């Protein structure tokens, strides 16, 4: 037998042995509650995350009229081991509001808000960051207790008037994802003991969970508040690609 053909047969045989001895693929998940719980559990292993949020629709405010949310953008960066976070909000149609919050970095919170809401929260109107102590309660204990978080999630899902629904699997980004939806009406919220006075319409939450690692690929919501407006948002996740969260330069800080 030619040497090359012998080598090829040996390689094929080796791949067959490896394939037979490899762990079988995990069976697909079908219970929507279990998918949501496993999604939260998978977050325990992340080192960093970035979340990009976009919005659509509008709200009707009594004093400001109709506010278009289609240009609003939200960017969140999380450093899990360092317990650091950065939240950046750009809302030009909401009275020109722009916010940048860094917490906690070196034990302090840095907050810069542009627009009329700066004075409302006591932030400087000079475009500089306000510096305050993060305090001991900056990171809630629940955020570092995964067992408690999972138990509370299971309990909350069990109390829903309508159970979560598993929809058809979809692609989210470059991954195959499970799609789970929670749909609530004003009557559902009232049944849960929530104050739904003045709310009409419905509310939905959608979670797309990546099949390969059960981390969330995308999360969305939609709120139909009748005369108060209809709003929706989508949040896309990226994990473990490294984030750099540091305090702003000293000349950009006041307080």
N, C-alpha and C positions, 0 to 999 in steps of 0.2 A: 504494500500500500504506500503511495507517495507520502513523503514526510509532511507536506502541508495539509493533506487531507486528514492524516492521523491527528495533527495538532488541532484541526478544526473540530473533529469528532470529540476529542478530549475536552475542548472548551465548551462545546454544547452540553456534554455530559455533566461538567462541573456546574454550569448554570442550572441544569435541571435539578441537581442535588441541592443546591442553595435554595432554589425556589420551593422545593418540597419541604425543606427544613425551616423556612422563614415563617414568622408568625402570621396567622391568617388575618385578613383585613377585618377591622371591627365592623360588626353588623350595623346597617344604617339605623339611625334613631327615628322613631315614629311618634313618640309621646311628646307633644309640644311643651308640657311643663318640664319634662326631663331635659329637653333641649335648652330651655332657658336657664335651668339650674346648672347644667354642665357648662353653659356659656359663661356664667358668672364664676364658676369654679376655675375655669381655664385662665381667668385674669390673675389668679394668684401667682402665676409663674412669669408674668411679664416683667421686664426691667424698665421699659420706657414705652410711651405711647404718644401719638399725635392724633388729634381729632379735628377735623375740618367740618364746620357746619354751614349750610346754606339754607335760605328760607324763601318762602313764597306766600302770596296772599296779602291781606291787609287787615288792620284793625281800625275800628271807629272810636276815637276818643272824643269825649264831650267837648273839651276845650281846644283840642288840636286838630279836629276833623279826621279825615281818613289818612292813615299812615301806611304807605306801601313798604312792605318788608322784603321785596325781591332783591334789593341791593345789600341787605344785611349779611355780614359774614362773621363767623366765629372761629377762632383758632385756639386750641388748647394743647399745651405740651406738658407731659407728666414724666417726672423722674421718680420712679417708685422707691428704689432703695434710699435715695436721698430725701424722700418725702418733700419734694419740691414741685411746684406747678407754675405755669404761666398761662394766663387767659387774656386773649386779645379780641376785642369786639369792635367792629367797624359798622356803624349804623348811620350813614349819611342822611337818610330820610327821616330819622328819628331826632329831629332838631340838631343835626350835625354831630351826634354823639360818637365819640371814639374813646375807648378805654383800654388800658394796659395794666394788668395786675400780676405781680410776681410774688408768690407766697409758697412756703417761707424760704427765703434765701438769707443765709447767715443769721437766722433767728428773727428777721424782720419781714414786714409786708411793705411792698412798694406799689403805690397806686397812682396812676396818672389818668385823668379824665378830662377830655376836651368837650366843650358844649355846655349848655345851661345846667346840666345835672351836676357839674363839678361843684358849684356852690351848694347844691342841695345836700351832698354827702360830705361837705367840708374840705374838698380837695382844692389845691391851689389852682388859680386860673392862669398861672404863668406858663403852663405847659411843662412844669417840672413834676417829678414824682413826690408824693407825700410818703414819708417813712414812719411806720408805727411798729410797735412790738408785736410779734406774731402771737405771743402768749402760749400758755400750755394747751389751750383748746383749739389751736390752729388746725390740727389733724385729729378728727374724731376717733375715739377708741374703736368704733365699729369698722373704720377703714382698715385697721390692722388686725381685725379678728375675723378671718374668713369663715370660721364655723358659725359664728353668730350671724354673719351676713347671709349665708346660705340658708340657715334655719328661718330667718326672717323672710327671705324670698319665698321659700316653700309655703310658709304660713300665709303670706300675702296672696300667692297664687291660688291657694285653696279657698280663700275668702271671696274671690271674684264671683260676681253674680253669673257671669258667663265664662266658661273655661277658655284658655287660649286655644287658638285654632292653627293647625299646621297647614300651610298652603303649599303649592307646588314648589319644588326646589328650583333655585334660580342661580345665575351667575352673578357674583358681586365682585367687581374688579376682575382679577385673573383666577378667581377661586370658585369652586362649586359650593353653594351655600344652602342650608336649610332656611326656610322662611316661616316665621311664626308671627301671628297677629293677635293682639288683645284689643277688643272693641268694647267701648263703654258708652252708654247713653246717660242723659241726665238722671233718668230713673235708676240706672245702675249705680251711679255715684251716690244717690240718695239712699239706696239700699245698703251701701257700704258705710253709711253714717257720715258721708261728706256733704258739705253745704253746697247744693247745686242750684240755689235760688238765683234766678236771672239767667241761667244757662239753658240754652235750647240747642238741639242738634246732637252731634255725636263726637266721640273722641276715639282715635285709634292709635295704637303703638305697634310698630313693625320692627322685628329684629331679624337680621340676616346673619346666620352663624356659619362660619367657614367649616366645612366638613373635615378638612385635614387636621386642624388643631382645636376646633370648637371655640375659637375666639370670635368675637363679633367682627364682622366685616363692615356692617352698616346698620344704623338704627334710624328709624324715621317716626314722625308723629304727624297727626293731622287733627285739627280742632275746628269744628263747625259751630260757631257761637251765634248763629243767626244774625240778628241786626248788629251785633258787636263785631262781626267779621269772621273770616275764615283764614286760618293760618296753618301752614305745614312747614316741616323742617326735615333735613336729612343730615346725618352725621356719619362721616366716613373715617375709619380707623386704620392706623398704621402702627406696627409694633416693633420694638427692639431695633430701631435704626439709629438710636442715639439722639439725645437732646442736650442742649447747652443752656441751662437756666442759671443766670448769675444776676447779681444786683447791678443796677445801672451805675454809670460813672458818678462820682461824688458831685461833680458840677451840675448834674441833672436832678439832684435830690434836694428837697427842702424839708424842714421839720425834723 
